Amino acid sequence: KQEVTQIPAALSVPEGENLVLNCSFTDSAIYNLQWFRQDPGKGLTSLLLIQSSQREQTSGRLNASLDKSSGRSTLYIAASQPGDSATYLCAVVNTDKLIFGTGTRLQVFP
Amino acid sequence: DAGVIQSPRHEVTEMGQEVTLRCKPISGHDYLFWYRQTMMRGLELLIYFNNNVPIDDSGMPEDRFSAKMPNASFSTLKIQPSEPRDSAVYFCASRPAVNWGTDTQYFGPGTRLTVL
């Protein structure tokens, strides 16, 4: 059974710092790995999707890497801003479902 | 497109009452998913449909939960009778039917259910 774990569970940093959020999964037979952002009281927004054949994806200040063999992914946020404050969820697709991690709650203060 | 639409956004009910949550997926999307999010268990898949047909309902917690998709633009998740432990945020999501490797799911804003 696929299990997805995220570390840390919560993170509070000053504005401007570069951040690394971690995600690990137990079954490497995945179609892709995705990072989502969730704002309080709202749904999830897809940030990045890394296909199983890819190593990384970039979007603006965000960079996500994938190492299938070790069952790990990292989300790198450069020059963090208060607007980045949210919960970040990683999820893997194997067979036909998205399996979510427990999330990292990020707070960036001015 | 307006995105995935869910109603109501908030629901407060008493234990034992029937609760019906509604979802309108993005037009043209062939897959529809229902999730439940709680502090203790995180985000869990309850059931999903492909072309209005339930494919996997292994995540439905009990017989008190049922879901239907009578047509491509509407789905319901019903809880009868409701219990306090059903209190959670319920999300609906949809995705196109192209490629599991490249396509993401689009989530609605969720329904926050409180059962007293």
Interface residues (C-beta under 8 A of the other chain):
Chain A: Y31 N32 Q34 G41 K42 G43 L44 T45 S46 L49 Q51 S52 L89 V93 D96 K97 L98 I99 F100 G101 T102 G103
Chain B: V4 F33 G42 L43 E44 L45 Y48 I55 D56 F91 A93 W100 G101 T102 T104 Q105 Y106 F107 G108 P109 G110 R112
